[in-house]
Amino acid sequence: MTVLGELQDAVAGAAEQVGPSVVGLGHGWGFGSGVVIGDRRILTSAHNLRGDDVPLTFADERRATGRVLGVDLDGDLAVVEADTDGVAAVEWGDVESLGVGAPVFALARPGGRGLRVTFGLVSATGRTFRGPRGRRVTGGIEHTAPLPRGSSGGPLVDRDGRLLGLNTIRLDGGLILALGADSAVRERVEALGRGESPARPALGLAIAPSRAARRMRVAVGLPERDGILVRAVEESGPAAKAGIERGDLIVAAGGAPVASVDDLYETLDRTEPGATLELALVRGTDERSVVVAFDGATEAD
C-alpha cells in the first residue's frame, strides 16, 4: 500500500472510531465543538459557552440541550452534562511522551455542521498561551492539522484514537494550538464533571499589559513606571469598593512588585476567597495603597 493509501485509511479510521464521540455546540456558525468523555459528560473549551444552557448536535443529528456542570475560564475548560444516549467516550492518551513529529488527527463538528477530520504532525510541545481572560495556560500542543472556524473544543487524538488535547487556537501560518490533556488537566476535568468549578478571588476590573501602560503614561506626559493599567472597573465589584479607578497603575500586590499581569495573577492565586489584599497604586504622579476585600467573590479577571 502507498503512503497516501495508508494516510487515507488512517484518517478514515479516526473518523470511524472517534467521529461518533464528537459533538457540535450551537447551531450554524455558532459556538464550537466538544467530545464525549463519559456517560452524560461532554468536554469542551470554556470560551465556547454562551450561558448555562448549551445547544448540542450529535453524530446521528440528534439535538439536545446540555447544562454546564463546571467551568474553568482561566484554564479554558468546561464540562457539559447531557444525555449522551450510549455514545462511546474517548480514551485518554499519553501526552507526556508526545514529541515533535508525532502524527495526530484533529476532529470537529463546527456548530453541528458535519464532521471534519484532518491529519497533521506535532510541530511543538509545551507551548504557552493566554486563556480567555488573560491568564497563562501551559502545556499547549502545536500541530499542523488544519481546522475550520467552530472547531475549538474538538479533540486532538493519536493514531489509536486516544485523546491528546482540545483544539483551542488557530495560529498564524495555519498552525493549530491544542490544550494538552496531561494528568493535571485530567484532574481538573474530573473536578469540573463533579460540578467543582475553581474558586479564585476576583478583583472586578479589566487591565492593560505593562507595555500598554508605559505607552499611555508617556503619551500624557507622565514618567514611565512598571505596572499594569486599569482599563475598566466593574461597578460595585471589590476593586470599585476599594476605590480603584480607571487609569490607575497597579505597581504592587500583597507587598510584591507587579511588573506584568502574571505577577498579579500569581498573587491572586495565593489569596484565599474572603481574604483581603493590599494593592499599591499610582494615580497620575500620586502613590497610594488600597485594601481590597473580596467578601467571598470568586473568579479572577
PEPE-V700788 format. One record per pair of residues at least 6 apart in sequence whose ideal C-beta (glycine too) atoms are under 7 Angstrom apart, sorted by the first residue. I is the first residue (numbers start at 1). J is the second residue. Records with the same first field share a line. If there is no record, write none. Layout:
I=J  J
//
This chain:
7=119
10=119  159
11=105  117  119
14=105  107  117  157  161
15=115  117
17=161
18=90  107  155  157  161
19=59  107  115  117
20=59  87  88
21=35  36  87  88  89  90
22=33  35  59  107  108  109  115  154  155
23=33  34  35  36  42  56  57  58  109
24=33  56  57  109  110  111  112  113
25=31  32  33  34  44  48  54  55  56  111  153
26=55  111
27=55  111  112
28=111
29=111  150
30=111
31=48  50  111  150
32=44  45  48  110  150  151  152  153
33=44  108  109  110  150  151  152  153  154
34=42  43  44  80  153
35=42  43  90  154  155  163
36=42  84  87  89  90
37=43  89  90  189
38=89
39=84
40=81  82  83  84
41=79  81  193
42=66  79  80  82
43=79  166  189
44=78  80  153
45=76  78  152  153  166  168
46=71  72  73  76  77  78  132
47=76  132  152
48=152  153
49=68  71  78
52=67  68
53=65  67
54=65  66  68  80
55=65
56=63  64  65  66  82
57=63  109  112
58=87
59=115
62=85
64=82  83
66=80  81  82
67=80  81
68=78  80
69=79  80  81  192  193  195
70=78  79  191  192  193  195  196  197
71=78  192  197
72=188  192  197  198
73=131  132  133  299
74=131  133  135
75=131  137  188
76=131  132  137  168  179
77=188  189  192
78=192
79=189  192  193
90=155  163
91=162  163
92=162  163  181  186
93=157  158  162  163  164  181
95=164  165  180  181  182
96=182
98=122  125  141  164
99=122  125
100=122  123  124  125
101=121  122
102=121  122
103=119  121  159
104=120  121  122  143  145  156  157  158  164
105=117  119  145  157
106=118  120  145  147  154  156  167  176
107=115  116  117  154  155  157
108=116  147  150  151  154  167
109=115  154
110=116  148  149  150  151
111=150
116=147  148  151
118=145  146  147
119=145
120=143  144  145
121=143  144
122=141  143
123=142  143  144  175
124=142
125=141
126=139
127=140  141  142  177
128=136  137  138  140
129=137  140  169  177
130=136  137
131=137
133=301
134=261
135=265
136=262
137=179
139=179  180  182
140=177  178  179  180
141=156  164  165  178  180
142=175  177
143=156  176  178
144=175
145=176
146=174
147=167  176
151=167
152=167  168
153=166
154=167
155=163  166
156=164  165  166  167  178
157=163  164
158=164
163=181
164=180  181
165=178  179  180  181
166=178  179
167=176  178
168=177  178  179
169=177
170=176
171=177
179=185
199=273  298
200=268  269  298  299  300
201=268  271  273  294  297  298  300
202=238  297  298  299  300  301
203=238  239  292  300  301
204=233  234  237  238  239  240  301
205=230  232  233  234  237  239  244  301
206=231  232  301
207=228  229  230  231  261
208=228  229  231
209=228  261
210=226  227  228  259  260
212=229
213=227  228  229  249
214=224
216=229
217=223  224  225
218=224
222=284  285
225=249  251  282
226=251  259
227=249  250  251  258  282
228=250  258  261  264
229=249
230=244  245  246  247  248  250
231=246
232=246
233=239  240  244  245  246
234=240
238=292  293  294  295  297
239=292
242=290  291  292
243=290
244=281  290
248=281  283
249=281  282
250=258  264  279  281
251=257  258  280  281  282
252=258  279  280
253=264  267  277  279
254=267  277  278
256=263  267
257=263
258=264
265=300
268=300
271=277
273=294  296  298
274=294  295  296
275=294
276=291  292  293
277=292
278=289  291
279=289  290  292
280=287  289
281=288  289  290
//
